[in-house]
């Protein structure tokens, strides 16, 4: 008896299909992502981006997007580099105290990392969120995708989220892709 297998590409999931599946499986209804090619190996890119001071440096200095405020990053013993590790950020934006606690939920070196809020964050423009990146080898380069899945904030600032969350999500993702773009090759 001869066994017939479906064509190879029947089981292949594209990044687009994976993102559609991710949206169906989680309760965070809003999504933004960007992809770029980085002229380094996946391992070199992952090691650079996995260092939280390279990934979130945009939050640690005053900026227009933070209303002149900034955040202090507090890492646990895992340094945000293993599943279960916590990353806390505290500071202010537009004169309002903000803080959040994230935990790393996926860490598969050198290909993917995901982290998300663990309790409702004290933020202004977005509510709970999940962020992450995926790295695919492409010859001597790496295809680098950064994404954010998020919800609008609850309470008095929901109207700010309706107006500005898409812009803010895009800014966050671009800060991270910019970190990769500016790493020394």
Secondary structure by P-SEA (a helix, b strand, c coil): cbbbbcccccccccaaaaaaaaaaacccccccbbbbbbcccaaaaaaaaaccccccccccccccccccbbbbbbbcccccccccbbbbbbbccccbbbbbbbbbcccccccbbbbbbcccccccccccccccbbbbbcccccbbbbbbbbbcccccaaaaaaccaaaaaaaaaaaaaaaaaaccc
